[in-house]
């Protein structure tokens, strides 16, 4: 039983760590990709492509580790149920709610800027929404899980 | 309208049986964090989990959980 306890604890820590890596990778990859694609006159563009590529590599590493973790979870009896118990499900729902509200607010801000004669294309608006949705949902989930872990 | 709080005696029941949070968690199929948050009153469990906890201690759910008015 002790062995199973430590395996579950290890898988929980692994999930938080690799979600964080996944999030950081996505922020740099997608954030700098948006800068490169939509603001080509910006001075940052020279560095943005390299940073975006490094971000993509970090994101890919996080993704591979998440798949590896999924394989480990299958090998440990009860692990999938325990790692996705009702508290985790609640944290997921809270994270999705926060992400949804943030995306709606971002869309309102984009609409307001458009009314003030800032030319924001539909594709940029969609890309910003996806960026916000992913980063806010993941950050909120990591935060809720951490705050529980710290009591 | 009166506000209510769900009090529980999980910690006491665990102590009686010399059981850790992790051991109880594995018995009912949730994480140790979940047991910790239920025990400290930060998270209200589902009915199924409440019954499972009671079953793990071999007592009735109302012996573990009690609805207390804050007034």
Backbone of each chain as ProteinMPNN parsed JSONL, in Angstrom:
{"seq_chain_A": "XXXXXXXXXXXXXXXXXXXXXXXXXXXXXXXXXXXXXXXXXXXXXXXXXXXXXXXXXXXXXXXXXXXXXXXXXXXXXXXXXXXXXXXXXXXXXXXXXXXXXXXXXXXXXXXXXXXXXXXXXXXXXXXXXXXXXXXXXXXXXXXXXXXXXXX", "coords_chain_A": {"N_chain_A": [[0.83, -1.215, 0.0], [1.975, 1.216, 0.758], [3.729, 1.593, -1.297], [2.001, 2.048, -3.448], [0.824, 4.426, -2.581], [3.061, 6.189, -2.653], [3.601, 6.074, -5.364], [1.316, 7.266, -6.461], [1.539, 9.852, -5.371], [3.889, 10.64, -6.614], [3.098, 10.62, -9.309], [1.202, 12.66, -9.232], [2.805, 14.91, -8.645], [4.373, 14.844, -10.923], [2.484, 15.381, -12.903], [1.774, 18.083, -12.321], [4.282, 19.348, -12.675], [4.905, 18.81, -15.434], [2.723, 19.928, -16.682], [3.222, 22.563, -16.14], [5.599, 22.978, -17.572], [4.607, 22.517, -20.125], [2.8, 24.653, -20.28], [4.544, 26.928, -20.082], [6.096, 26.516, -22.368], [4.087, 26.742, -24.336], [3.288, 29.437, -23.992], [5.586, 30.88, -24.83], [5.945, 29.833, -27.408], [3.417, 30.177, -28.863], [2.81, 32.828, -28.204], [5.013, 34.369, -29.181], [4.845, 33.577, -31.814], [2.493, 34.764, -32.637], [3.287, 37.435, -32.441], [5.318, 37.479, -34.437], [3.829, 36.823, -36.756], [1.828, 38.804, -36.948], [2.839, 41.304, -36.342], [5.034, 42.269, -38.106], [6.715, 44.447, -38.436], [7.734, 44.985, -36.006], [10.526, 45.39, -33.767], [11.237, 43.191, -32.327], [10.935, 40.964, -33.862], [13.147, 39.677, -35.049], [14.25, 38.166, -32.983], [12.043, 36.849, -32.148], [11.217, 34.626, -33.726], [13.163, 32.67, -33.15], [12.806, 32.425, -30.377], [10.183, 31.554, -30.36], [10.471, 29.08, -31.603], [12.057, 27.738, -29.718], [10.21, 27.724, -27.674], [8.266, 26.084, -28.829], [9.688, 23.685, -28.897], [9.943, 23.205, -26.141], [7.247, 22.965, -25.456], [6.631, 20.676, -26.952], [8.228, 18.818, -25.639], [6.948, 18.814, -23.154], [4.474, 17.774, -23.987], [5.186, 15.199, -24.893], [6.064, 14.104, -22.49], [3.664, 14.149, -21.073], [2.214, 12.221, -22.465], [3.816, 10.026, -21.878], [3.385, 9.936, -19.17], [0.697, 9.271, -19.124], [0.886, 6.641, -19.979], [2.243, 5.522, -17.814], [0.336, 5.891, -15.825], [-1.627, 4.09, -16.616], [-0.406, 1.735, -15.943], [-0.369, 1.678, -13.194], [-2.487, 0.484, -10.802], [-5.72, 1.742, -10.044], [-4.795, 4.347, -10.274], [-5.629, 6.164, -12.339], [-8.257, 6.748, -11.615], [-7.899, 7.914, -9.053], [-6.235, 10.098, -9.635], [-7.937, 11.619, -11.083], [-10.037, 12.41, -9.458], [-13.034, 13.616, -7.673], [-12.357, 16.14, -6.669], [-10.327, 17.05, -8.34], [-11.761, 17.11, -10.723], [-13.554, 19.154, -10.071], [-11.74, 21.29, -9.831], [-10.918, 21.419, -12.486], [-13.313, 22.215, -13.733], [-13.639, 24.75, -12.521], [-11.387, 26.04, -13.522], [-11.933, 26.023, -16.287], [-14.178, 27.674, -16.275], [-13.11, 30.146, -15.422], [-11.336, 30.589, -17.541], [-13.156, 30.789, -19.678], [-14.647, 33.11, -18.979], [-12.57, 34.991, -19.053], [-11.846, 34.9, -21.768], [-14.187, 35.875, -22.947], [-14.179, 38.478, -21.896], [-11.807, 39.379, -23.077], [-12.534, 39.329, -25.771], [-14.504, 41.291, -25.721], [-12.888, 43.489, -25.129], [-11.309, 43.558, -27.447], [-13.297, 44.11, -29.329], [-14.052, 46.641, -28.426], [-11.674, 48.048, -28.899], [-11.611, 47.878, -31.673], [-13.767, 49.483, -32.286], [-12.642, 51.869, -31.636], [-11.155, 52.48, -33.809], [-8.862, 50.879, -34.09], [-7.244, 48.624, -36.114], [-7.994, 45.422, -36.043], [-7.516, 42.215, -37.11], [-9.72, 39.466, -38.0], [-8.526, 36.952, -37.781], [-6.362, 37.44, -36.088], [-7.716, 38.157, -33.79], [-8.991, 35.719, -33.208], [-6.744, 34.116, -32.749], [-5.638, 35.342, -30.51], [-7.669, 34.824, -28.691], [-7.554, 31.999, -28.487], [-4.985, 31.726, -27.442], [-5.274, 33.037, -24.955], [-7.311, 31.455, -23.817], [-6.081, 28.9, -23.529], [-3.772, 29.465, -21.934], [-4.852, 30.688, -19.615], [-6.66, 28.728, -18.66], [-4.925, 26.551, -18.127], [-3.108, 27.741, -16.298], [-4.833, 28.405, -14.184], [-5.733, 25.867, -13.402], [-3.318, 24.68, -12.532], [-2.731, 26.435, -10.451], [-4.957, 26.047, -8.675], [-4.616, 23.338, -7.989], [-2.115, 23.473, -6.749], [-2.613, 25.236, -4.615], [-4.268, 23.705, -3.073], [-2.568, 21.637, -2.426], [-0.815, 22.975, -0.794], [-2.321, 23.363, 1.385]], "CA_chain_A": [[0.0, 0.0, 0.0], [2.89, 2.357, 0.824], [4.272, 1.727, -2.63], [0.959, 2.665, -4.263], [0.723, 5.823, -2.107], [4.183, 6.98, -3.181], [3.45, 6.146, -6.831], [0.271, 8.272, -6.741], [2.129, 11.166, -5.045], [4.875, 10.935, -7.664], [2.351, 10.941, -10.53], [0.588, 13.988, -9.033], [3.871, 15.901, -8.792], [4.77, 14.802, -12.327], [1.437, 16.078, -13.676], [1.908, 19.53, -12.117], [5.546, 19.797, -13.287], [4.872, 18.791, -16.892], [1.719, 20.917, -17.122], [3.905, 23.855, -16.063], [6.514, 23.005, -18.726], [3.693, 22.609, -21.261], [2.275, 26.031, -20.273], [5.632, 27.865, -20.402], [6.401, 26.291, -23.784], [2.999, 27.291, -25.16], [3.316, 30.911, -23.911], [6.659, 31.376, -25.693], [5.707, 29.397, -28.793], [2.272, 30.825, -29.492], [2.909, 34.279, -27.983], [5.969, 34.948, -30.128], [4.36, 33.287, -33.171], [1.51, 35.831, -32.91], [4.073, 38.666, -32.681], [5.98, 37.337, -35.739], [2.852, 36.81, -37.861], [0.937, 39.966, -37.055], [3.543, 42.582, -36.158], [6.337, 42.041, -38.738], [7.565, 45.641, -38.366], [8.252, 45.097, -34.647], [11.963, 45.095, -33.661], [11.415, 41.902, -31.67], [10.706, 39.868, -34.815], [14.396, 38.932, -35.264], [14.426, 37.195, -31.907], [10.758, 36.171, -31.9], [11.158, 33.312, -34.382], [14.003, 31.751, -32.376], [12.153, 32.174, -29.084], [8.993, 30.763, -30.662], [10.934, 27.717, -31.883], [12.438, 27.149, -28.421], [8.934, 27.495, -26.974], [7.629, 24.91, -29.436], [10.439, 22.505, -28.44], [9.568, 22.998, -24.732], [5.863, 22.486, -25.492], [6.675, 19.288, -27.448], [8.779, 18.014, -24.538], [5.838, 18.674, -22.191], [3.459, 16.898, -24.587], [5.726, 13.825, -24.883], [6.059, 13.648, -21.089], [2.27, 13.904, -20.679], [1.87, 10.911, -23.04], [4.543, 9.024, -21.082], [2.706, 9.855, -17.88], [-0.531, 8.521, -19.378], [1.275, 5.238, -20.044], [2.555, 5.115, -16.431], [-0.937, 5.846, -15.083], [-2.307, 2.839, -16.985], [0.271, 0.605, -15.306], [-0.624, 1.694, -11.748], [-3.892, 0.186, -10.519], [-6.469, 2.798, -9.346], [-4.183, 5.673, -10.435], [-6.435, 7.051, -13.184], [-9.423, 7.183, -10.818], [-7.447, 8.793, -7.966], [-5.691, 11.34, -10.21], [-9.052, 12.384, -11.662], [-11.162, 12.302, -8.519], [-14.006, 14.718, -7.759], [-11.72, 17.434, -6.395], [-9.628, 17.421, -9.58], [-12.83, 17.464, -11.668], [-14.037, 20.481, -9.664], [-10.696, 22.252, -10.213], [-10.988, 21.555, -13.95], [-14.49, 23.04, -14.06], [-13.358, 26.133, -12.099], [-10.4, 26.575, -14.473], [-12.643, 26.285, -17.548], [-15.064, 28.835, -16.062], [-12.265, 31.346, -15.414], [-10.841, 30.782, -18.912], [-14.279, 31.238, -20.511], [-14.935, 34.509, -18.638], [-11.444, 35.805, -19.534], [-11.934, 34.991, -23.234], [-15.302, 36.79, -23.259], [-13.704, 39.834, -21.591], [-10.809, 39.72, -24.103], [-13.284, 39.617, -26.993], [-15.13, 42.614, -25.52], [-11.813, 44.485, -25.234], [-10.95, 43.627, -28.873], [-14.397, 44.828, -29.998], [-13.963, 48.05, -28.029], [-10.528, 48.618, -29.622], [-12.023, 48.0, -33.087], [-14.635, 50.666, -32.375], [-11.771, 53.042, -31.517], [-10.399, 52.549, -35.065], [-7.69, 50.0, -34.179], [-7.581, 47.579, -37.08], [-7.625, 44.083, -35.557], [-8.108, 41.248, -38.054], [-10.479, 38.368, -37.41], [-7.619, 35.845, -37.462], [-5.601, 37.838, -34.888], [-8.667, 38.073, -32.683], [-9.167, 34.292, -32.889], [-5.486, 33.601, -32.182], [-5.526, 35.884, -29.141], [-8.651, 34.086, -27.872], [-7.021, 30.65, -28.217], [-3.838, 31.916, -26.544], [-5.797, 33.346, -23.614], [-8.056, 30.295, -23.291], [-5.162, 27.834, -23.107], [-2.899, 29.898, -20.833], [-5.627, 30.937, -18.391], [-7.187, 27.446, -18.146], [-3.822, 25.768, -17.547], [-2.59, 28.443, -15.106], [-5.817, 28.286, -13.099], [-5.717, 24.476, -12.93], [-2.074, 24.487, -11.76], [-2.878, 27.22, -9.219], [-5.906, 25.382, -7.76], [-3.995, 22.111, -7.478], [-1.028, 23.879, -5.855], [-3.148, 25.837, -3.385], [-4.789, 22.593, -2.268], [-1.408, 20.903, -1.921], [-0.203, 23.748, 0.293], [-3.302, 23.465, 2.483]], "C_chain_A": [[0.865, 1.266, 0.0], [3.435, 2.661, -0.57], [3.28, 2.442, -3.549], [0.787, 4.142, -3.885], [1.816, 6.69, -2.721], [4.104, 7.107, -4.703], [2.431, 7.215, -7.225], [0.83, 9.679, -6.501], [3.094, 11.603, -6.152], [4.178, 11.332, -8.965], [1.691, 12.319, -10.435], [1.609, 15.098, -9.237], [4.283, 16.01, -10.26], [3.765, 15.574, -13.19], [1.596, 17.594, -13.56], [3.15, 20.066, -12.827], [5.431, 19.883, -14.806], [3.785, 19.702, -17.461], [2.342, 22.312, -17.139], [4.859, 24.029, -17.255], [5.708, 23.233, -20.017], [3.189, 24.054, -21.42], [3.352, 27.038, -20.693], [5.99, 27.759, -21.888], [5.364, 26.932, -24.682], [3.029, 28.826, -25.179], [4.37, 31.464, -24.875], [6.412, 31.037, -27.172], [4.599, 30.229, -29.443], [2.344, 32.351, -29.365], [3.818, 34.935, -29.016], [5.59, 34.661, -31.582], [3.348, 34.372, -33.582], [2.239, 37.14, -33.234], [4.688, 38.619, -34.076], [4.984, 37.488, -36.899], [2.112, 38.131, -38.046], [1.617, 41.325, -36.871], [4.946, 42.482, -36.776], [7.281, 43.25, -38.657], [8.201, 45.822, -36.983], [9.731, 44.679, -34.597], [12.226, 43.705, -33.07], [11.388, 40.718, -32.641], [11.96, 39.019, -35.034], [14.588, 37.836, -34.221], [13.189, 36.311, -31.754], [10.693, 34.772, -32.509], [11.964, 32.278, -33.592], [13.334, 31.395, -31.059], [10.928, 31.283, -29.287], [9.368, 29.3, -30.899], [11.332, 27.003, -30.583], [11.191, 26.815, -27.594], [8.232, 26.248, -27.494], [8.323, 23.63, -28.975], [10.065, 22.167, -26.982], [8.165, 22.409, -24.659], [5.821, 21.021, -25.929], [7.201, 18.35, -26.365], [7.689, 17.744, -23.49], [4.791, 17.689, -22.694], [3.903, 15.427, -24.536], [5.669, 13.261, -23.448], [4.64, 13.359, -20.597], [1.8, 12.553, -21.228], [2.538, 9.788, -22.243], [3.863, 8.817, -19.741], [1.411, 9.042, -18.01], [-0.266, 7.02, -19.412], [1.556, 4.702, -18.632], [1.283, 4.952, -15.61], [-1.67, 4.528, -15.357], [-1.707, 1.64, -16.245], [-0.006, 0.517, -13.795], [-2.128, 1.541, -11.506], [-4.518, 1.344, -9.728], [-5.978, 4.22, -9.652], [-5.065, 6.641, -11.229], [-7.625, 7.618, -12.405], [-9.004, 8.196, -9.745], [-6.953, 10.14, -8.512], [-6.771, 12.209, -10.859], [-10.274, 12.305, -10.755], [-12.034, 13.565, -8.545], [-13.412, 16.097, -7.471], [-10.997, 17.949, -7.642], [-10.648, 17.856, -10.638], [-13.372, 18.866, -11.36], [-13.028, 21.562, -10.063], [-10.68, 22.484, -11.716], [-12.146, 22.468, -14.336], [-14.256, 24.51, -13.698], [-12.39, 26.8, -13.072], [-11.055, 26.927, -15.805], [-13.526, 27.526, -17.422], [-14.258, 30.134, -16.111], [-11.77, 31.644, -16.831], [-11.946, 31.325, -19.824], [-14.579, 32.723, -20.268], [-13.837, 35.426, -19.184], [-11.502, 35.973, -21.054], [-13.053, 35.956, -23.64], [-14.865, 38.244, -23.023], [-12.689, 40.307, -22.643], [-11.497, 40.089, -25.419], [-13.964, 40.982, -26.91], [-14.09, 43.725, -25.686], [-11.411, 44.672, -26.699], [-12.029, 44.395, -29.652], [-14.344, 46.316, -29.695], [-12.823, 48.743, -28.768], [-10.856, 48.82, -31.106], [-12.895, 49.232, -33.288], [-13.83, 51.958, -32.299], [-10.787, 53.139, -32.699], [-9.07, 51.802, -35.063], [-8.069, 48.848, -35.101], [-7.08, 46.221, -36.581], [-8.329, 43.056, -36.447], [-8.826, 40.127, -37.296], [-9.575, 37.243, -36.96], [-6.789, 36.17, -36.209], [-6.48, 37.72, -33.648], [-8.859, 36.62, -32.227], [-7.921, 33.727, -32.228], [-5.275, 34.088, -30.75], [-6.458, 35.112, -28.206], [-8.133, 32.701, -27.496], [-5.861, 30.741, -27.222], [-4.307, 32.143, -25.112], [-6.495, 32.119, -23.0], [-7.113, 29.226, -22.747], [-4.348, 28.261, -21.892], [-3.677, 30.087, -19.533], [-6.152, 29.615, -17.8], [-6.084, 26.638, -17.478], [-3.286, 26.411, -16.273], [-3.535, 28.257, -13.929], [-5.812, 26.869, -12.52], [-4.475, 24.204, -12.071], [-2.19, 25.214, -10.42], [-3.796, 26.506, -8.215], [-5.294, 24.114, -7.16], [-2.887, 22.423, -6.477], [-1.571, 24.389, -4.532], [-3.741, 24.774, -2.481], [-3.62, 21.857, -1.618], [-0.767, 21.626, -0.749], [-1.151, 23.963, 1.464], [-4.017, 24.756, 2.39]], "O_chain_A": [[0.542, 2.253, -0.66], [3.581, 3.817, -0.964], [3.656, 3.321, -4.324], [0.625, 4.998, -4.755], [1.55, 7.774, -3.24], [4.496, 8.131, -5.264], [2.635, 7.968, -8.178], [0.627, 10.582, -7.312], [3.114, 12.762, -6.566], [4.608, 12.264, -9.646], [1.625, 13.055, -11.42], [1.336, 16.095, -9.904], [4.512, 17.103, -10.778], [4.149, 16.323, -14.089], [1.559, 18.307, -14.562], [3.095, 21.099, -13.495], [5.807, 20.891, -15.405], [3.905, 20.192, -18.584], [2.049, 23.133, -18.008], [4.913, 25.097, -17.866], [6.087, 24.032, -20.874], [3.153, 24.6, -22.522], [3.113, 27.892, -21.547], [6.163, 28.766, -22.574], [5.703, 27.587, -25.668], [2.827, 29.446, -26.223], [4.099, 32.39, -25.64], [6.645, 31.858, -28.059], [4.824, 30.9, -30.45], [1.986, 33.077, -30.293], [3.448, 35.926, -29.646], [5.968, 35.412, -32.482], [3.349, 34.836, -34.722], [1.87, 37.858, -34.163], [4.599, 39.592, -34.824], [5.252, 38.179, -37.882], [1.808, 38.526, -39.171], [1.046, 42.364, -37.202], [5.941, 42.596, -36.061], [8.496, 43.103, -38.791], [9.072, 46.67, -36.79], [10.143, 43.744, -35.284], [13.288, 43.119, -33.28], [11.774, 39.605, -32.283], [11.87, 37.801, -35.187], [15.029, 36.73, -34.533], [13.278, 35.174, -31.29], [10.177, 33.843, -31.887], [11.51, 31.152, -33.389], [13.291, 30.23, -30.664], [10.666, 30.378, -28.494], [8.667, 28.392, -30.452], [10.998, 25.838, -30.369], [11.121, 25.788, -26.918], [7.68, 25.46, -26.727], [7.671, 22.623, -28.698], [9.893, 21.0, -26.633], [7.915, 21.473, -23.899], [5.081, 20.218, -25.361], [6.698, 17.241, -26.189], [7.525, 16.622, -23.01], [4.281, 16.87, -21.93], [3.125, 14.537, -24.191], [5.283, 12.113, -23.228], [4.429, 12.442, -19.804], [1.077, 11.824, -20.549], [1.932, 8.752, -21.968], [3.768, 7.699, -19.235], [1.072, 8.24, -17.14], [-1.078, 6.225, -18.94], [1.165, 3.585, -18.292], [1.151, 4.022, -14.814], [-2.255, 3.931, -14.454], [-2.397, 0.662, -15.958], [0.102, -0.551, -13.193], [-2.93, 2.363, -11.949], [-3.878, 1.871, -8.818], [-6.662, 5.192, -9.33], [-5.229, 7.798, -10.841], [-7.955, 8.799, -12.517], [-9.671, 9.213, -9.552], [-7.219, 11.189, -7.926], [-6.546, 13.385, -11.148], [-11.401, 12.152, -11.224], [-11.797, 14.472, -9.344], [-13.909, 17.106, -7.971], [-11.052, 19.138, -7.955], [-10.437, 18.834, -11.355], [-13.618, 19.66, -12.267], [-13.408, 22.618, -10.57], [-10.457, 23.604, -12.174], [-11.991, 23.375, -15.154], [-14.621, 25.407, -14.457], [-12.547, 27.974, -13.409], [-10.783, 27.978, -16.384], [-13.612, 28.332, -18.349], [-14.664, 31.101, -16.755], [-11.778, 32.794, -17.272], [-11.703, 32.211, -20.643], [-14.744, 33.496, -21.212], [-14.124, 36.501, -19.711], [-11.239, 37.059, -21.571], [-12.888, 36.754, -24.562], [-15.142, 39.125, -23.837], [-12.699, 41.469, -23.052], [-11.097, 41.037, -26.095], [-14.001, 41.733, -27.885], [-14.36, 44.76, -26.295], [-11.196, 45.798, -27.148], [-11.721, 45.217, -30.515], [-14.559, 47.15, -30.574], [-12.968, 49.881, -29.215], [-10.435, 49.803, -31.716], [-12.795, 49.931, -34.296], [-14.246, 52.998, -32.81], [-9.742, 53.782, -32.607], [-8.229, 52.046, -35.928], [-9.083, 48.181, -34.897], [-5.893, 45.911, -36.684], [-9.557, 43.023, -36.534], [-8.568, 39.882, -36.117], [-9.794, 36.639, -35.91], [-6.543, 35.298, -35.377], [-6.042, 37.247, -32.599], [-8.886, 36.328, -31.031], [-8.01, 32.957, -31.272], [-4.798, 33.346, -29.891], [-6.091, 34.787, -27.077], [-8.249, 32.274, -26.348], [-5.764, 29.946, -26.287], [-3.804, 31.522, -24.175], [-6.297, 31.794, -21.829], [-7.313, 28.709, -21.648], [-4.241, 27.509, -20.924], [-3.209, 29.688, -18.466], [-6.094, 29.409, -16.587], [-6.279, 26.1, -16.388], [-3.036, 25.722, -15.284], [-3.098, 27.984, -12.81], [-5.878, 26.688, -11.304], [-4.567, 23.576, -11.016], [-1.798, 24.681, -9.382], [-3.448, 26.376, -7.042], [-5.439, 23.852, -5.966], [-2.735, 21.724, -5.475], [-1.072, 24.035, -3.464], [-3.722, 24.916, -1.258], [-3.661, 21.502, -0.44], [-0.243, 20.999, 0.172], [-0.819, 24.664, 2.42], [-4.884, 25.042, 3.215]]}, "seq_chain_B": "XXXXXXXXXXXXXXXXXXXXXXXXXXXXXXXXXXXXXXXXXXXXXXXXXXXXXXXXXXXXXXXXXXXXXXX", "coords_chain_B": {"N_chain_B": [[-31.783, 33.844, 5.557], [-30.603, 30.896, 7.07], [-27.127, 30.06, 7.41], [-25.24, 27.17, 6.676], [-22.844, 24.747, 7.809], [-20.78, 22.018, 6.946], [-19.713, 19.851, 9.188], [-17.166, 17.516, 10.161], [-15.959, 14.336, 11.449], [-13.709, 13.038, 10.623], [-10.954, 13.12, 11.115], [-10.8, 12.39, 13.801], [-11.892, 9.812, 13.724], [-10.011, 8.579, 12.129], [-7.766, 8.767, 13.753], [-8.543, 7.11, 15.856], [-8.338, 4.669, 14.635], [-5.755, 4.591, 13.944], [-4.964, 5.45, 11.38], [-3.66, 6.74, 8.321], [-4.066, 9.748, 6.273], [-3.493, 9.172, 3.626], [-3.824, 6.41, 3.523], [-6.574, 6.131, 4.037], [-7.501, 7.522, 1.832], [-6.709, 5.851, -0.324], [-8.305, 3.657, 0.242], [-10.858, 4.556, -0.376], [-10.621, 5.473, -2.93], [-9.759, 8.072, -3.724], [-7.637, 11.055, -3.882], [-4.936, 11.852, -1.558], [-4.888, 14.554, -1.059], [-7.534, 15.26, -1.49], [-8.831, 14.019, 0.666], [-7.624, 15.475, 2.696], [-8.616, 18.086, 2.183], [-11.334, 17.666, 2.577], [-11.394, 16.901, 5.227], [-10.498, 19.234, 6.501], [-12.578, 20.884, 5.967], [-12.631, 22.41, 3.668], [-13.54, 21.481, 1.304], [-16.543, 20.126, 0.148], [-17.618, 16.886, 0.108], [-18.944, 14.611, -2.443], [-22.094, 12.86, -2.256], [-21.716, 10.142, -2.629], [-18.968, 9.804, -2.058], [-18.983, 10.601, 0.623], [-20.52, 8.549, 1.765], [-18.837, 6.425, 1.183], [-16.631, 7.036, 2.767], [-17.756, 6.781, 5.306], [-18.342, 4.067, 5.194], [-15.792, 3.013, 5.064], [-14.951, 3.449, 7.645], [-16.719, 1.915, 8.901], [-19.128, 2.899, 10.001], [-22.198, 4.872, 10.379], [-23.072, 7.388, 7.911], [-24.039, 9.795, 9.105], [-22.761, 9.768, 11.496], [-20.297, 10.621, 10.956], [-20.504, 12.959, 9.42], [-21.924, 16.174, 10.014], [-24.436, 18.603, 9.875], [-24.08, 21.906, 10.63], [-25.472, 24.842, 11.957], [-24.553, 28.2, 11.272], [-25.486, 30.303, 12.679]], "CA_chain_B": [[-31.709, 32.385, 5.537], [-29.481, 30.423, 7.895], [-25.995, 29.456, 6.712], [-24.853, 25.9, 7.291], [-21.494, 24.25, 7.567], [-20.723, 20.565, 7.118], [-18.598, 19.451, 10.071], [-16.921, 16.075, 10.114], [-15.083, 13.764, 12.483], [-12.804, 12.111, 9.924], [-9.65, 13.106, 11.799], [-10.987, 11.628, 15.05], [-12.086, 8.405, 13.351], [-8.706, 8.091, 11.641], [-6.887, 8.629, 14.926], [-8.993, 5.92, 16.604], [-7.898, 3.462, 13.912], [-4.344, 4.786, 13.611], [-4.968, 5.417, 9.919], [-3.194, 8.006, 7.716], [-4.94, 10.296, 5.217], [-3.194, 8.451, 2.384], [-4.433, 5.072, 3.614], [-8.02, 6.315, 3.855], [-7.702, 7.935, 0.434], [-6.621, 4.664, -1.19], [-9.46, 2.786, 0.526], [-12.085, 5.039, -1.023], [-10.331, 5.796, -4.332], [-9.517, 9.497, -4.012], [-6.263, 11.408, -3.532], [-4.719, 12.288, -0.166], [-5.27, 15.976, -1.035], [-8.995, 15.325, -1.382], [-9.16, 13.702, 2.067], [-7.173, 16.619, 3.486], [-9.532, 19.224, 2.01], [-12.625, 17.311, 3.203], [-11.143, 16.895, 6.68], [-10.376, 20.614, 6.987], [-13.821, 21.597, 5.647], [-12.48, 23.285, 2.495], [-14.233, 20.857, 0.176], [-17.676, 19.287, 0.55], [-17.594, 15.723, -0.79], [-20.21, 14.146, -3.018], [-22.793, 11.91, -1.376], [-21.075, 8.826, -2.793], [-17.712, 9.809, -1.291], [-19.339, 10.654, 2.057], [-20.932, 7.185, 2.149], [-17.647, 5.562, 1.125], [-15.819, 7.337, 3.955], [-18.452, 6.147, 6.436], [-18.191, 2.607, 5.044], [-14.401, 2.687, 5.402], [-14.864, 3.457, 9.118], [-17.758, 0.998, 9.378], [-20.121, 3.656, 10.784], [-23.205, 5.509, 9.523], [-22.593, 8.701, 7.45], [-24.362, 10.874, 10.053], [-21.813, 9.725, 12.614], [-19.083, 11.307, 10.469], [-20.849, 14.303, 8.939], [-23.011, 16.847, 10.731], [-24.741, 19.941, 9.367], [-24.13, 22.826, 11.771], [-25.887, 26.197, 11.593], [-23.566, 29.218, 11.672], [-26.146, 31.381, 13.434]], "C_chain_B": [[-30.446, 31.919, 6.269], [-28.388, 29.794, 7.03], [-25.59, 28.181, 7.447], [-23.426, 25.504, 6.916], [-21.487, 22.747, 7.816], [-19.482, 20.201, 7.941], [-18.379, 17.949, 9.916], [-15.939, 15.626, 11.184], [-14.083, 12.776, 11.872], [-11.475, 11.976, 10.677], [-9.717, 12.237, 13.065], [-11.082, 10.131, 14.735], [-10.774, 7.781, 12.854], [-7.775, 7.805, 12.802], [-7.238, 7.372, 15.732], [-8.423, 4.644, 15.987], [-6.424, 3.527, 13.507], [-4.112, 4.733, 12.09], [-4.482, 6.762, 9.372], [-4.2, 8.487, 6.666], [-4.749, 9.516, 3.925], [-3.839, 7.066, 2.385], [-5.942, 5.147, 3.395], [-8.335, 6.654, 2.395], [-7.687, 6.734, -0.511], [-7.819, 3.732, -0.988], [-10.703, 3.224, -0.234], [-11.865, 5.539, -2.462], [-10.284, 7.275, -4.667], [-8.075, 9.82, -3.616], [-6.174, 11.848, -2.069], [-5.13, 13.763, 0.009], [-6.769, 16.119, -0.815], [-9.426, 15.037, 0.06], [-8.792, 14.888, 2.964], [-8.149, 17.784, 3.392], [-10.915, 18.942, 2.613], [-12.486, 17.442, 4.724], [-11.096, 18.317, 7.26], [-11.587, 21.483, 6.618], [-13.726, 22.525, 4.445], [-13.268, 22.771, 1.297], [-15.347, 19.952, 0.7], [-17.744, 18.1, -0.41], [-18.958, 15.409, -1.381], [-20.831, 13.142, -2.042], [-22.115, 10.543, -1.426], [-19.783, 8.755, -1.965], [-17.987, 9.83, 0.213], [-19.736, 9.262, 2.563], [-19.732, 6.234, 2.149], [-16.766, 5.771, 2.364], [-16.434, 6.639, 5.175], [-18.265, 4.629, 6.4], [-16.774, 2.178, 5.423], [-14.206, 2.623, 6.919], [-15.881, 2.506, 9.764], [-18.739, 1.691, 10.339], [-21.16, 4.248, 9.825], [-22.699, 6.899, 9.103], [-22.858, 9.833, 8.439], [-23.488, 10.864, 11.305], [-20.51, 10.439, 12.242], [-19.393, 12.764, 10.12], [-22.029, 14.889, 9.708], [-23.185, 18.262, 10.158], [-24.939, 20.889, 10.541], [-24.512, 24.22, 11.272], [-24.856, 27.203, 12.1], [-24.169, 30.322, 12.527], [-25.953, 31.244, 14.934]], "O_chain_B": [[-29.367, 32.486, 6.098], [-28.67, 29.095, 6.056], [-25.598, 28.126, 8.677], [-22.898, 25.876, 5.868], [-22.101, 22.258, 8.765], [-18.355, 20.241, 7.446], [-19.302, 17.208, 9.58], [-15.193, 16.427, 11.747], [-13.667, 11.812, 12.516], [-10.947, 10.877, 10.851], [-8.808, 11.459, 13.351], [-10.446, 9.301, 15.385], [-10.477, 6.617, 13.126], [-7.097, 6.779, 12.853], [-6.357, 6.667, 16.223], [-8.077, 3.688, 16.681], [-5.913, 2.641, 12.821], [-3.199, 4.068, 11.599], [-4.85, 7.812, 9.9], [-5.07, 7.732, 6.231], [-5.711, 9.231, 3.213], [-4.341, 6.61, 1.357], [-6.516, 4.339, 2.666], [-9.293, 6.147, 1.809], [-8.543, 6.614, -1.388], [-8.287, 3.098, -1.933], [-11.499, 2.398, -0.681], [-12.807, 5.973, -3.126], [-10.708, 7.693, -5.745], [-7.37, 8.966, -3.077], [-7.178, 12.169, -1.433], [-5.639, 14.166, 1.054], [-7.222, 16.979, -0.06], [-10.283, 15.731, 0.607], [-9.543, 15.257, 3.867], [-8.477, 18.402, 4.404], [-11.586, 19.854, 3.097], [-13.341, 18.013, 5.401], [-11.588, 18.568, 8.36], [-11.614, 22.675, 6.921], [-14.623, 23.336, 4.214], [-13.618, 23.531, 0.394], [-15.125, 19.119, 1.579], [-17.911, 18.29, -1.615], [-19.988, 15.874, -0.893], [-20.169, 12.647, -1.13], [-21.96, 9.874, -0.404], [-19.539, 7.774, -1.263], [-17.304, 9.156, 0.984], [-19.336, 8.852, 3.653], [-19.624, 5.354, 3.003], [-16.232, 4.818, 2.932], [-15.738, 5.998, 5.963], [-18.057, 3.99, 7.432], [-16.574, 1.122, 6.024], [-13.397, 1.839, 7.415], [-15.905, 2.318, 10.98], [-19.123, 1.124, 11.362], [-21.02, 4.138, 8.607], [-21.967, 7.531, 9.864], [-22.026, 10.724, 8.607], [-23.474, 11.825, 12.075], [-19.725, 10.811, 13.113], [-18.648, 13.677, 10.477], [-22.999, 14.195, 10.012], [-22.22, 19.005, 9.982], [-25.849, 20.706, 11.35], [-23.953, 24.715, 10.294], [-24.349, 27.077, 13.215], [-23.449, 31.179, 13.04], [-26.448, 32.071, 15.699]]}, "name": "protein", "num_of_chains": 2, "seq": "XXXXXXXXXXXXXXXXXXXXXXXXXXXXXXXXXXXXXXXXXXXXXXXXXXXXXXXXXXXXXXXXXXXXXXXXXXXXXXXXXXXXXXXXXXXXXXXXXXXXXXXXXXXXXXXXXXXXXXXXXXXXXXXXXXXXXXXXXXXXXXXXXXXXXXXXXXXXXXXXXXXXXXXXXXXXXXXXXXXXXXXXXXXXXXXXXXXXXXXXXXXXXXXXXXXXXXXXXXXXXX"}
